[in-house]
Amino acid sequence: MLAFGLTIVRHGETQCNKDGILQGQKIDSPLSDIGIRQSEAAGQYLGDVKFTNVFVSDMKRAKQTAEIIVRNNRTCHDIELVMDPSLKERVFFFQSFGIAEGGQVKEMKNMAKAAGQSLPEYTPPEGETMDQVKVRIKDFLKAMFQRIANDHQEKVQDGETPIPKIDGAGLPNDGVLNVPIHALVVGHGAYMSIAMQYFFEDLKCPSPHGSDPAQRFSICPNTGMCQFIIVFNCRDAGLTLSDIKCVFINRRDHIMSE
């Protein structure tokens, strides 16, 4: 059995975020000054979480955010950042968000409303569908889980490994303090929203106690974060999911003052 923590963080704010512009994959924006401060705050908030692996979208805004978070961590400031293109933002197109990466978010909201759909569910013409994004998510998770298992073979345990009790104290290491392996993933808002749907619906992860079910699929704020504890069976035939629990979702305590 192999148990590990997984913290997923959305990148910090960019000027495009502030201006309500769709970025998708075509616009590779750096962080704004506010985005840098948000990332510093996220790094300080997660400063005592002992990350053993870090995976990052290869887009500027995500890479900058991850670098700042890791730099502020008290135990892993020199850890390797693994860049993975499968963590890129959802393709929105016309020319790649469907309506136009570089267009206004409100334009896509109007198109979604006209189609009778919520924004996270809506796929603009020529855009990447939710099912297509889920394929990327599943491919990434499979590769990440296998890499973690390979990197930490000495921590694989025989027999059952129960998920630690989550104390709900509102701390960044709730329930994961004694988990020996912890991966940080830094990505994008629309991608994360679909990833949450995959965790809660496809993998049947229960919602955190007392959480609002509607929050599960809402767009995470800049540097907002979600955390899970995952247990795998490790056999010759490969890894199989044994248990999964959500510690918190879309937490933004560190940026409440922004």
Backbone as CSV, one residue per row, in Angstrom:
resi,resn,N_x,N_y,N_z,CA_x,CA_y,CA_z,C_x,C_y,C_z
1,MET,0.845,-1.193,0.000,0.000,0.000,0.000,0.885,1.250,0.000
2,LEU,0.395,2.285,-0.641,1.118,3.552,-0.710,0.135,4.693,-0.479
3,ALA,0.366,5.482,0.578,-0.493,6.631,0.886,0.295,7.909,0.666
4,PHE,-0.369,8.890,0.063,0.307,10.174,-0.113,-0.691,11.317,-0.176
5,GLY,-0.190,12.508,0.132,-0.992,13.707,0.025,-0.836,14.328,-1.354
6,LEU,-1.860,15.026,-1.804,-1.843,15.707,-3.095,-2.456,17.094,-2.921
7,THR,-1.649,18.132,-3.118,-2.145,19.499,-3.056,-2.090,20.104,-4.452
8,ILE,-3.231,20.580,-4.934,-3.336,21.163,-6.276,-3.600,22.656,-6.120
9,VAL,-2.783,23.485,-6.768,-2.870,24.939,-6.633,-3.051,25.573,-8.008
10,ARG,-3.967,26.518,-8.102,-4.088,27.297,-9.332,-3.015,28.389,-9.338
11,HIS,-2.551,28.746,-10.510,-1.535,29.796,-10.633,-2.037,31.135,-10.089
12,GLY,-1.118,32.041,-9.818,-1.466,33.380,-9.365,-2.065,34.222,-10.485
13,GLU,-2.565,35.387,-10.101,-3.235,36.266,-11.061,-2.274,36.783,-12.138
14,THR,-2.788,36.887,-13.369,-2.090,37.561,-14.463,-2.876,38.819,-14.814
15,GLN,-2.294,39.672,-15.639,-3.026,40.861,-16.076,-4.261,40.464,-16.871
16,CYS,-4.163,39.367,-17.627,-5.329,38.878,-18.381,-6.456,38.462,-17.442
17,ASN,-6.115,37.789,-16.333,-7.129,37.454,-15.339,-7.827,38.708,-14.845
18,LYS,-7.037,39.711,-14.520,-7.583,40.956,-13.992,-8.487,41.642,-15.014
19,ASP,-8.124,41.561,-16.293,-8.871,42.233,-17.357,-10.010,41.381,-17.912
20,GLY,-10.191,40.164,-17.367,-11.280,39.299,-17.823,-11.055,38.724,-19.202
21,ILE,-9.806,38.448,-19.543,-9.453,37.923,-20.870,-9.163,36.432,-20.782
22,LEU,-9.707,35.663,-21.722,-9.441,34.232,-21.796,-7.988,34.015,-22.222
23,GLN,-7.269,33.172,-21.489,-5.874,32.902,-21.828,-5.699,31.557,-22.515
24,GLY,-6.329,30.513,-21.961,-6.175,29.187,-22.542,-4.719,28.818,-22.691
25,GLN,-4.367,28.256,-23.848,-2.983,27.865,-24.117,-2.255,28.857,-25.016
26,LYS,-3.010,29.641,-25.746,-2.381,30.532,-26.728,-1.654,31.697,-26.060
27,ILE,-2.235,32.259,-25.002,-1.633,33.413,-24.324,-0.857,32.915,-23.108
28,ASP,0.460,33.056,-23.175,1.339,32.546,-22.118,1.786,33.709,-21.230
29,SER,0.875,34.168,-20.376,1.103,35.381,-19.587,1.951,35.110,-18.349
30,PRO,2.791,36.071,-17.962,3.472,35.990,-16.669,2.538,36.461,-15.557
31,LEU,2.942,36.287,-14.329,2.155,36.758,-13.198,2.172,38.282,-13.132
32,SER,1.081,38.853,-12.663,1.036,40.277,-12.357,1.675,40.495,-10.985
33,ASP,1.810,41.748,-10.581,2.345,42.033,-9.242,1.470,41.406,-8.168
34,ILE,0.148,41.464,-8.371,-0.767,40.834,-7.407,-0.568,39.329,-7.420
35,GLY,-0.392,38.755,-8.613,-0.176,37.316,-8.727,1.083,36.865,-8.012
36,ILE,2.123,37.685,-8.074,3.359,37.369,-7.347,3.106,37.398,-5.839
37,ARG,2.374,38.401,-5.375,2.070,38.478,-3.940,1.189,37.304,-3.507
38,GLN,0.223,36.939,-4.342,-0.624,35.782,-4.031,0.222,34.516,-3.910
39,SER,1.163,34.349,-4.826,2.016,33.155,-4.818,2.925,33.135,-3.605
40,GLU,3.435,34.304,-3.231,4.238,34.394,-2.003,3.390,33.987,-0.793
41,ALA,2.144,34.472,-0.757,1.251,34.139,0.356,0.945,32.649,0.378
42,ALA,0.727,32.056,-0.809,0.467,30.619,-0.884,1.686,29.828,-0.404
43,GLY,2.881,30.288,-0.805,4.098,29.612,-0.369,4.293,29.674,1.130
44,GLN,3.983,30.822,1.715,4.094,30.956,3.171,3.049,30.098,3.877
45,TYR,1.842,30.057,3.315,0.768,29.244,3.894,1.151,27.757,3.888
46,LEU,1.791,27.324,2.803,2.188,25.918,2.664,3.621,25.672,3.125
47,GLY,4.191,26.644,3.832,5.611,26.603,4.170,6.054,25.406,4.972
48,ASP,5.167,24.807,5.764,5.546,23.662,6.597,5.094,22.328,6.013
49,VAL,4.451,22.360,4.850,4.031,21.109,4.204,5.248,20.492,3.525
50,LYS,5.555,19.251,3.850,6.770,18.603,3.349,6.508,17.939,1.996
51,PHE,6.671,18.725,0.936,6.465,18.195,-0.411,7.650,17.323,-0.821
52,THR,7.335,16.167,-1.400,8.376,15.257,-1.893,8.464,15.268,-3.413
53,ASN,7.407,15.736,-4.073,7.369,15.804,-5.534,6.601,17.051,-5.947
54,VAL,7.029,17.694,-7.040,6.332,18.872,-7.551,6.154,18.718,-9.055
55,PHE,4.900,18.889,-9.514,4.559,18.784,-10.934,3.881,20.084,-11.360
56,VAL,4.278,20.611,-12.518,3.852,21.945,-12.905,3.514,21.997,-14.394
57,SER,2.450,22.721,-14.738,2.200,23.074,-16.132,3.402,23.833,-16.664
58,ASP,3.697,23.660,-17.954,4.865,24.336,-18.522,4.562,25.755,-19.018
59,MET,3.415,26.318,-18.599,3.091,27.693,-18.967,3.656,28.659,-17.914
60,LYS,4.039,29.864,-18.350,4.764,30.813,-17.496,4.084,31.047,-16.160
61,ARG,2.765,31.301,-16.192,2.061,31.682,-14.966,2.085,30.570,-13.930
62,ALA,2.042,29.324,-14.388,2.104,28.194,-13.457,3.528,27.975,-12.954
63,LYS,4.503,28.067,-13.858,5.902,27.870,-13.461,6.334,28.908,-12.430
64,GLN,5.980,30.178,-12.677,6.326,31.223,-11.711,5.707,30.953,-10.352
65,THR,4.439,30.556,-10.362,3.736,30.283,-9.107,4.412,29.155,-8.344
66,ALA,4.734,28.072,-9.048,5.382,26.925,-8.398,6.743,27.302,-7.840
67,GLU,7.521,28.063,-8.601,8.852,28.470,-8.148,8.767,29.292,-6.865
68,ILE,7.773,30.183,-6.798,7.616,31.031,-5.609,7.167,30.201,-4.412
69,ILE,6.213,29.284,-4.628,5.741,28.426,-3.535,6.888,27.588,-2.970
70,VAL,7.649,26.970,-3.852,8.758,26.109,-3.412,9.835,26.928,-2.710
71,ARG,10.118,28.116,-3.211,11.132,28.977,-2.590,10.763,29.335,-1.151
72,ASN,9.462,29.423,-0.880,9.000,29.776,0.467,8.838,28.574,1.377
73,ASN,9.019,27.364,0.835,8.839,26.162,1.648,10.076,25.923,2.506
74,ARG,9.853,25.548,3.751,10.961,25.412,4.692,11.673,24.059,4.605
75,THR,11.128,23.131,3.825,11.744,21.803,3.765,12.148,21.368,2.365
76,CYS,11.646,22.019,1.324,11.899,21.508,-0.036,12.215,22.619,-1.027
77,HIS,12.905,23.669,-0.591,13.140,24.812,-1.472,14.049,24.492,-2.652
78,ASP,14.738,23.327,-2.628,15.607,22.956,-3.740,15.078,21.737,-4.507
79,ILE,13.796,21.418,-4.343,13.208,20.242,-4.971,13.068,20.448,-6.485
80,GLU,13.125,19.361,-7.245,12.972,19.431,-8.704,11.521,19.745,-9.070
81,LEU,11.335,20.672,-10.007,10.014,20.961,-10.557,9.874,20.196,-11.877
82,VAL,8.951,19.264,-11.932,8.739,18.474,-13.141,7.692,19.172,-14.007
83,MET,8.112,19.711,-15.155,7.203,20.400,-16.074,6.448,19.376,-16.903
84,ASP,5.133,19.515,-16.964,4.331,18.545,-17.704,3.313,19.268,-18.575
85,PRO,3.427,19.168,-19.904,2.491,19.863,-20.803,1.056,19.365,-20.696
86,SER,0.850,18.171,-20.126,-0.523,17.675,-19.980,-1.293,18.435,-18.905
87,LEU,-0.590,19.310,-18.143,-1.235,20.155,-17.134,-1.622,21.523,-17.689
88,LYS,-1.377,21.761,-18.984,-1.744,23.046,-19.583,-3.233,23.341,-19.407
89,GLU,-3.588,24.619,-19.524,-4.985,25.025,-19.424,-5.818,24.386,-20.546
90,ARG,-7.107,24.327,-20.319,-8.049,23.844,-21.329,-7.947,24.714,-22.589
91,VAL,-8.013,24.067,-23.748,-7.988,24.791,-25.019,-9.379,25.362,-25.282
92,PHE,-9.472,26.687,-25.425,-10.781,27.315,-25.609,-11.086,27.693,-27.063
93,PHE,-10.228,27.797,-27.886,-10.242,28.081,-29.346,-11.213,29.069,-29.965
94,PHE,-11.145,29.316,-31.116,-11.682,30.044,-32.275,-10.447,30.009,-33.094
95,GLN,-9.453,30.332,-32.196,-8.114,30.209,-32.730,-7.307,29.328,-31.743
96,SER,-7.908,28.642,-30.420,-7.592,27.463,-29.463,-8.324,27.580,-28.155
97,PHE,-9.780,28.555,-27.150,-10.822,28.537,-26.103,-12.154,28.448,-26.853
98,GLY,-12.184,28.139,-28.209,-13.432,28.033,-28.934,-13.997,29.354,-29.352
99,ILE,-14.153,30.296,-28.394,-14.624,31.636,-28.778,-13.444,32.482,-29.188
100,ALA,-12.356,32.331,-28.559,-11.131,33.049,-28.880,-10.327,33.278,-27.633
101,GLU,-9.203,32.607,-27.553,-8.257,32.927,-26.502,-7.757,34.331,-26.819
102,GLY,-7.907,35.204,-25.871,-7.638,36.614,-26.104,-8.917,37.425,-26.117
103,GLY,-10.076,36.719,-26.159,-11.366,37.393,-26.059,-11.774,37.556,-24.602
104,GLN,-12.948,38.126,-24.382,-13.432,38.392,-23.031,-14.148,37.171,-22.436
105,VAL,-13.911,36.939,-21.153,-14.598,35.851,-20.453,-16.109,36.039,-20.546
106,LYS,-16.569,37.285,-20.451,-18.011,37.541,-20.474,-18.640,37.096,-21.789
107,GLU,-17.870,37.122,-22.897,-18.394,36.653,-24.176,-18.692,35.154,-24.106
108,MET,-17.792,34.406,-23.490,-18.009,32.971,-23.384,-19.129,32.667,-22.405
109,LYS,-19.256,33.478,-21.342,-20.377,33.300,-20.408,-21.702,33.475,-21.133
110,ASN,-21.769,34.453,-22.023,-23.002,34.689,-22.791,-23.284,33.530,-23.725
111,MET,-22.243,32.976,-24.347,-22.428,31.820,-25.235,-22.910,30.597,-24.453
112,ALA,-22.339,30.400,-23.238,-22.760,29.275,-22.403,-24.225,29.437,-21.992
113,LYS,-24.590,30.658,-21.607,-25.970,30.929,-21.206,-26.936,30.678,-22.352
114,ALA,-26.553,31.107,-23.553,-27.408,30.899,-24.727,-27.570,29.414,-25.040
115,ALA,-26.546,28.624,-24.695,-26.611,27.178,-24.927,-27.277,26.440,-23.775
116,GLY,-27.677,27.183,-22.726,-28.338,26.565,-21.577,-27.404,25.753,-20.709
117,GLN,-26.121,26.160,-20.661,-25.129,25.421,-19.882,-24.393,26.364,-18.935
118,SER,-23.804,25.775,-17.884,-22.938,26.564,-17.011,-21.596,26.746,-17.706
119,LEU,-20.851,27.756,-17.287,-19.576,28.053,-17.939,-18.592,26.889,-17.891
120,PRO,-18.412,26.215,-16.732,-17.433,25.114,-16.722,-17.804,23.977,-17.674
121,GLU,-19.111,23.764,-17.910,-19.547,22.654,-18.755,-19.527,22.995,-20.238
122,TYR,-19.534,24.268,-20.552,-19.702,24.700,-21.939,-18.412,24.521,-22.760
123,THR,-18.579,24.002,-23.975,-17.460,23.879,-24.911,-17.741,24.755,-26.121
124,PRO,-16.952,25.802,-26.342,-17.154,26.655,-27.511,-16.823,25.903,-28.797
125,PRO,-17.263,26.394,-29.948,-16.937,25.750,-31.225,-15.428,25.586,-31.377
126,GLU,-15.019,24.362,-31.695,-13.607,24.011,-31.887,-12.820,23.942,-30.589
127,GLY,-13.486,24.165,-29.461,-12.791,24.101,-28.179,-12.571,22.672,-27.723
128,GLU,-11.757,22.511,-26.680,-11.473,21.205,-26.098,-12.634,20.812,-25.192
129,THR,-13.231,19.654,-25.411,-14.368,19.221,-24.611,-13.902,18.784,-23.222
130,MET,-14.858,18.695,-22.301,-14.526,18.230,-20.954,-13.981,16.811,-20.989
131,ASP,-14.545,15.959,-21.865,-14.049,14.585,-21.955,-12.612,14.545,-22.468
132,GLN,-12.281,15.439,-23.387,-10.906,15.498,-23.886,-9.935,15.951,-22.794
133,VAL,-10.372,16.918,-21.989,-9.528,17.357,-20.875,-9.378,16.220,-19.863
134,LYS,-10.452,15.473,-19.616,-10.385,14.352,-18.673,-9.365,13.309,-19.114
135,VAL,-9.249,13.101,-20.424,-8.239,12.164,-20.924,-6.850,12.646,-20.530
136,ARG,-6.597,13.949,-20.690,-5.303,14.513,-20.283,-5.089,14.343,-18.780
137,ILE,-6.154,14.602,-18.007,-6.059,14.481,-16.546,-5.730,13.045,-16.149
138,LYS,-6.437,12.085,-16.739,-6.192,10.675,-16.403,-4.775,10.258,-16.791
139,ASP,-4.313,10.711,-17.959,-2.951,10.374,-18.394,-1.920,10.964,-17.435
140,PHE,-2.154,12.229,-17.024,-1.222,12.856,-16.089,-1.210,12.123,-14.751
141,LEU,-2.392,11.849,-14.201,-2.465,11.193,-12.891,-1.806,9.817,-12.930
142,LYS,-2.048,9.067,-13.997,-1.436,7.738,-14.115,0.082,7.840,-14.094
143,ALA,0.630,8.802,-14.871,2.086,8.976,-14.914,2.612,9.484,-13.573
144,MET,1.880,10.417,-12.945,2.318,10.950,-11.660,2.323,9.872,-10.583
145,PHE,1.235,9.098,-10.501,1.152,8.048,-9.483,2.294,7.049,-9.652
146,GLN,2.583,6.681,-10.913,3.648,5.706,-11.149,5.009,6.277,-10.778
147,ARG,5.223,7.553,-11.101,6.507,8.174,-10.743,6.667,8.236,-9.232
148,ILE,5.599,8.596,-8.524,5.665,8.661,-7.060,5.980,7.285,-6.487
149,ALA,5.320,6.245,-7.032,5.580,4.881,-6.559,7.037,4.485,-6.814
150,ASN,7.564,4.861,-7.987,8.953,4.530,-8.314,9.933,5.301,-7.437
151,ASP,9.622,6.574,-7.177,10.520,7.429,-6.381,10.555,7.023,-4.910
152,HIS,9.468,6.400,-4.434,9.343,6.163,-2.990,9.027,4.693,-2.696
153,GLN,9.712,3.799,-3.398,9.458,2.364,-3.207,9.686,1.927,-1.772
154,GLU,10.628,2.584,-1.089,10.947,2.190,0.288,9.808,2.522,1.253
155,LYS,8.845,3.338,0.805,7.736,3.734,1.675,6.464,2.931,1.405
156,VAL,6.541,2.004,0.451,5.404,1.120,0.202,5.269,0.164,1.377
157,GLN,4.057,0.023,1.922,3.823,-0.794,3.111,2.993,-2.020,2.761
158,ASP,3.240,-3.102,3.488,2.418,-4.301,3.356,1.127,-4.114,4.130
159,GLY,0.065,-4.755,3.679,-1.205,-4.708,4.397,-1.967,-3.428,4.154
160,GLU,-2.960,-3.183,5.004,-3.834,-2.034,4.860,-3.159,-0.754,5.354
161,THR,-3.402,0.343,4.649,-2.925,1.664,5.067,-4.131,2.589,5.152
162,PRO,-4.724,2.723,6.339,-5.911,3.575,6.451,-5.577,5.042,6.241
163,ILE,-6.531,5.794,5.715,-6.339,7.228,5.549,-6.303,7.881,6.924
164,PRO,-5.315,8.738,7.183,-5.236,9.392,8.500,-6.483,10.220,8.782
165,LYS,-6.785,10.371,10.059,-7.927,11.187,10.464,-7.670,12.646,10.103
166,ILE,-8.670,13.292,9.496,-8.579,14.704,9.152,-9.202,15.498,10.287
167,ASP,-8.388,16.344,10.938,-8.890,17.001,12.152,-9.707,18.247,11.862
168,GLY,-9.633,18.781,10.632,-10.493,19.902,10.266,-10.193,21.195,10.986
169,ALA,-8.951,21.380,11.411,-8.597,22.587,12.144,-8.365,23.789,11.230
170,GLY,-8.443,23.554,9.928,-8.253,24.652,8.988,-6.798,24.946,8.683
171,LEU,-5.904,24.004,8.978,-4.487,24.190,8.720,-4.118,23.596,7.364
172,PRO,-3.026,24.082,6.734,-2.654,23.573,5.420,-2.183,22.125,5.419
173,ASN,-1.854,21.585,6.595,-1.429,20.186,6.659,-2.437,19.321,7.419
174,ASP,-3.713,19.746,7.442,-4.759,18.941,8.068,-4.737,17.515,7.512
175,GLY,-4.545,16.542,8.387,-4.665,15.158,7.958,-3.491,14.617,7.177
176,VAL,-2.556,15.469,6.758,-1.440,14.981,5.944,-0.104,15.119,6.670
177,LEU,-0.143,15.545,7.921,1.087,15.801,8.671,1.962,14.561,8.754
178,ASN,1.337,13.391,8.922,2.106,12.159,9.084,2.133,11.302,7.822
179,VAL,1.697,11.862,6.707,1.779,11.146,5.438,3.176,11.387,4.857
180,PRO,3.953,10.341,4.611,5.369,10.531,4.260,5.625,11.058,2.853
181,ILE,4.633,10.979,1.982,4.798,11.425,0.599,3.741,12.483,0.310
182,HIS,4.143,13.574,-0.346,3.175,14.639,-0.635,3.577,15.329,-1.936
183,ALA,2.669,15.305,-2.895,2.923,15.923,-4.198,2.208,17.266,-4.298
184,LEU,2.907,18.247,-4.849,2.334,19.543,-5.176,2.152,19.603,-6.685
185,VAL,0.945,20.016,-7.113,0.658,20.196,-8.539,0.182,21.623,-8.736
186,VAL,0.788,22.359,-9.670,0.384,23.740,-9.956,-0.122,23.816,-11.395
187,GLY,-1.371,24.266,-11.532,-1.983,24.286,-12.853,-2.901,25.475,-13.067
188,HIS,-4.063,25.202,-13.692,-4.926,26.261,-14.217,-6.386,26.066,-13.794
189,GLY,-7.162,27.161,-13.871,-8.511,27.179,-13.328,-9.498,26.235,-13.984
190,ALA,-9.677,26.339,-15.312,-10.645,25.478,-15.997,-10.221,24.016,-15.912
191,TYR,-8.935,23.768,-16.040,-8.397,22.411,-15.926,-8.700,21.835,-14.547
192,MET,-8.470,22.645,-13.498,-8.722,22.179,-12.133,-10.193,21.874,-11.905
193,SER,-11.087,22.700,-12.476,-12.515,22.474,-12.313,-12.921,21.111,-12.867
194,ILE,-12.363,20.753,-14.021,-12.672,19.456,-14.627,-12.000,18.326,-13.842
195,ALA,-10.804,18.594,-13.321,-10.130,17.598,-12.486,-10.955,17.286,-11.240
196,MET,-11.570,18.326,-10.650,-12.419,18.095,-9.481,-13.623,17.231,-9.840
197,GLN,-14.178,17.464,-11.007,-15.291,16.619,-11.457,-14.826,15.173,-11.584
198,TYR,-13.629,14.985,-12.092,-13.088,13.626,-12.227,-12.901,12.975,-10.859
199,PHE,-12.349,13.714,-9.900,-12.135,13.162,-8.560,-13.448,12.807,-7.879
200,PHE,-14.416,13.738,-7.911,-15.643,13.547,-7.138,-16.656,12.637,-7.830
201,GLU,-16.717,12.660,-9.137,-17.713,11.856,-9.850,-17.141,10.535,-10.353
202,ASP,-16.007,10.581,-11.011,-15.449,9.360,-11.591,-14.762,8.486,-10.538
203,LEU,-13.984,9.110,-9.648,-13.280,8.350,-8.618,-14.095,8.212,-7.333
204,LYS,-15.286,8.846,-7.294,-16.212,8.722,-6.154,-15.611,9.225,-4.845
205,CYS,-14.809,10.278,-4.926,-14.251,10.870,-3.712,-15.363,11.580,-2.944
206,PRO,-15.533,11.312,-1.654,-16.550,12.032,-0.873,-16.156,13.489,-0.671
207,SER,-17.149,14.361,-0.586,-16.893,15.781,-0.352,-16.407,15.993,1.081
208,PRO,-15.612,17.027,1.311,-15.182,17.329,2.685,-16.390,17.598,3.573
209,HIS,-16.299,17.230,4.826,-17.406,17.420,5.764,-17.785,18.890,5.852
210,GLY,-19.077,19.169,5.702,-19.583,20.521,5.842,-19.373,21.415,4.643
211,SER,-18.836,20.881,3.553,-18.566,21.714,2.375,-19.835,21.883,1.540
212,ASP,-19.860,22.925,0.740,-20.971,23.192,-0.171,-20.757,22.370,-1.439
213,PRO,-21.668,21.438,-1.773,-21.484,20.601,-2.968,-21.280,21.419,-4.242
214,ALA,-21.888,22.608,-4.312,-21.762,23.434,-5.513,-20.336,23.943,-5.691
215,GLN,-19.583,24.000,-4.603,-18.210,24.511,-4.656,-17.273,23.548,-5.364
216,ARG,-17.672,22.281,-5.440,-16.753,21.272,-5.974,-16.304,21.575,-7.396
217,PHE,-17.204,22.123,-8.216,-16.883,22.308,-9.628,-16.757,23.779,-10.018
218,SER,-16.786,24.676,-9.035,-16.623,26.100,-9.345,-15.161,26.386,-9.681
219,ILE,-14.929,27.481,-10.424,-13.561,27.830,-10.785,-12.800,28.281,-9.541
220,CYS,-11.674,27.650,-9.307,-10.846,27.962,-8.145,-10.240,29.358,-8.314
221,PRO,-10.192,30.179,-7.259,-9.566,31.503,-7.374,-8.060,31.376,-7.590
222,ASN,-7.441,32.441,-8.047,-5.985,32.424,-8.249,-5.260,32.081,-6.961
223,THR,-4.401,31.109,-7.020,-3.660,30.473,-5.918,-4.574,29.796,-4.897
224,GLY,-5.855,29.613,-5.242,-6.702,28.757,-4.421,-6.172,27.333,-4.515
225,MET,-6.492,26.501,-3.519,-5.897,25.169,-3.486,-6.879,24.102,-3.012
226,CYS,-6.654,22.889,-3.511,-7.427,21.709,-3.118,-6.437,20.657,-2.625
227,GLN,-6.876,19.863,-1.651,-5.966,18.860,-1.090,-6.683,17.526,-0.899
228,PHE,-5.966,16.459,-1.220,-6.504,15.107,-1.128,-5.494,14.182,-0.447
229,ILE,-6.007,13.089,0.104,-5.167,11.977,0.552,-5.587,10.764,-0.272
230,ILE,-4.604,10.093,-0.855,-4.867,8.988,-1.779,-4.093,7.759,-1.320
231,VAL,-4.743,6.597,-1.362,-4.087,5.335,-1.017,-4.180,4.394,-2.214
232,PHE,-3.037,3.791,-2.577,-2.975,2.851,-3.686,-2.522,1.484,-3.213
233,ASN,-3.071,0.444,-3.865,-2.512,-0.891,-3.757,-1.395,-0.994,-4.785
234,CYS,-0.249,-1.500,-4.376,0.892,-1.652,-5.286,1.123,-3.143,-5.531
235,ARG,0.840,-3.576,-6.744,1.014,-4.979,-7.106,1.841,-5.068,-8.377
236,ASP,2.239,-6.292,-8.709,3.035,-6.500,-9.929,2.282,-6.017,-11.157
237,ALA,0.958,-6.130,-11.111,0.144,-5.733,-12.261,0.004,-4.219,-12.372
238,GLY,0.453,-3.488,-11.339,0.375,-2.031,-11.379,-0.332,-1.472,-10.160
239,LEU,-0.637,-0.181,-10.212,-1.283,0.514,-9.108,-2.788,0.494,-9.273
240,THR,-3.504,0.249,-8.177,-4.956,0.343,-8.179,-5.388,1.208,-7.001
241,LEU,-6.355,2.078,-7.246,-6.833,2.990,-6.208,-7.541,2.218,-5.105
242,SER,-7.132,2.453,-3.860,-7.755,1.816,-2.710,-8.709,2.765,-1.995
243,ASP,-8.289,4.025,-1.817,-9.118,4.984,-1.090,-8.691,6.396,-1.466
244,ILE,-9.624,7.329,-1.376,-9.330,8.735,-1.649,-10.241,9.599,-0.786
245,LYS,-9.691,10.654,-0.237,-10.472,11.562,0.598,-10.036,12.994,0.320
246,CYS,-10.997,13.900,0.264,-10.693,15.311,0.057,-10.547,15.989,1.419
247,VAL,-9.425,16.662,1.631,-9.178,17.386,2.876,-9.867,18.748,2.822
248,PHE,-9.662,19.476,1.714,-10.357,20.748,1.498,-10.377,21.057,0.001
249,ILE,-11.241,21.984,-0.375,-11.391,22.334,-1.779,-11.488,23.851,-1.939
250,ASN,-10.769,24.371,-2.938,-10.776,25.800,-3.276,-10.482,26.697,-2.071
251,ARG,-9.593,26.256,-1.218,-9.247,27.054,-0.041,-8.470,28.304,-0.474
252,ARG,-8.812,29.438,0.124,-8.158,30.702,-0.216,-7.870,31.554,1.014
253,ASP,-7.684,30.904,2.153,-7.431,31.626,3.405,-6.266,32.602,3.300
254,HIS,-5.242,32.220,2.547,-4.024,33.008,2.462,-4.207,34.282,1.630
255,ILE,-5.263,34.369,0.845,-5.465,35.546,-0.030,-6.727,36.315,0.317
256,MET,-7.293,36.065,1.474,-8.539,36.753,1.853,-8.366,38.250,1.906
257,SER,-7.140,38.717,2.174,-6.906,40.147,2.291,-6.589,40.810,0.961
258,GLU,-6.408,39.990,-0.113,-6.086,40.576,-1.415,-7.291,41.279,-2.014
